[in-house]
Amino acid sequence: MTDPLTGLHNRRHVIRHLSRLLERRESEDPRIALLMIDVDHFKDINDTHSHMTGDTVLVGLAGRLGEVLRPLDLAVRYGGEEFVIVIGGATQREAEIVAERLRSQIEDFPFCVNNEVQITVTVSIGTAVCHDDESPEELIERVDRALYAAKRGGRNRVMTASPDRSRALPMPPTV
């Protein structure tokens, strides 16, 4: 249930966690937002600096997630360089604000590796809020489509899964 590298929960845990949240939606706040985060050009970090450096970046990224998120939010290493965030009680707009805060904080503060190398990292993020009749797997599939729309759109951006479940929408500009 725990990723040995980052110390975050893993993919198996997030499915179980989402299932429990969905079962309790009638008695608690029914809003559940999901963010899926992917490190842009992660292969280049591994190829240029080393896999050990890539691991250091992933551990640092896990730490940054913990700094930005509330204690009741769940951060998960979903696999490879992908992370999932579960935010209970959040509207779509609130999820987008959290995603943009994460994206900019990761870009604005390079990772220091071996006390000497500064590596600037960017991430692409997909966001979605769960529909009433949606399963954890359907929600993850929808947020994954939004993430890949962000990557196709040029990376280092936030995209929102559309309510109709079939496409992704760009995040509206912040005011």
Secondary structure as the mmCIF struct_conf table of DSSP 4:
data_model
#
loop_
_struct_conf.conf_type_id
_struct_conf.id
_struct_conf.beg_label_comp_id
_struct_conf.beg_label_asym_id
_struct_conf.beg_label_seq_id
_struct_conf.end_label_comp_id
_struct_conf.end_label_asym_id
_struct_conf.end_label_seq_id
STRN STRN1 THR A 2 THR A 2
TURN_TY1_P TURN_TY1_P1 PRO A 4 THR A 6
BEND BEND1 LEU A 8 LEU A 8
STRN STRN2 HIS A 9 ASN A 10
HELX_RH_AL_P HELX_RH_AL_P1 ARG A 11 GLU A 23
TURN_TY1_P TURN_TY1_P2 ARG A 24 SER A 27
BEND BEND2 GLU A 28 GLU A 28
STRN STRN3 ILE A 32 VAL A 39
TURN_TY1_P TURN_TY1_P3 ASP A 40 HIS A 41
HELX_RH_AL_P HELX_RH_AL_P2 PHE A 42 HIS A 49
HELX_RH_AL_P HELX_RH_AL_P3 HIS A 51 VAL A 68
BEND BEND3 LEU A 69 LEU A 69
TURN_TY1_P TURN_TY1_P4 PRO A 71 LEU A 72
BEND BEND4 ASP A 73 ASP A 73
STRN STRN4 LEU A 74 GLY A 79
TURN_TY1_P TURN_TY1_P5 GLY A 80 GLU A 81
STRN STRN5 GLU A 82 GLY A 88
TURN_TY1_P TURN_TY1_P6 GLY A 89 GLY A 89
HELX_RH_AL_P HELX_RH_AL_P4 GLN A 92 ASP A 108
BEND BEND5 PHE A 109 PHE A 109
HELX_LH_PP_P HELX_LH_PP_P1 PRO A 110 PRO A 110
STRN STRN6 PHE A 111 VAL A 113
TURN_TY1_P TURN_TY1_P7 ASN A 114 GLU A 116
STRN STRN7 VAL A 117 ILE A 119
STRN STRN8 VAL A 123 VAL A 129
TURN_TY1_P TURN_TY1_P8 ASP A 132 ASP A 133
HELX_RH_AL_P HELX_RH_AL_P5 PRO A 136 ARG A 152
TURN_TY1_P TURN_TY1_P9 GLY A 153 GLY A 154
BEND BEND6 ARG A 155 ASN A 156
STRN STRN9 VAL A 158 ALA A 161
TURN_TY1_P TURN_TY1_P10 PRO A 163 ASP A 164
BEND BEND7 ARG A 165 SER A 166
STRN STRN10 ALA A 168 PRO A 170
HELX_LH_PP_P HELX_LH_PP_P2 MET A 171 THR A 174
#
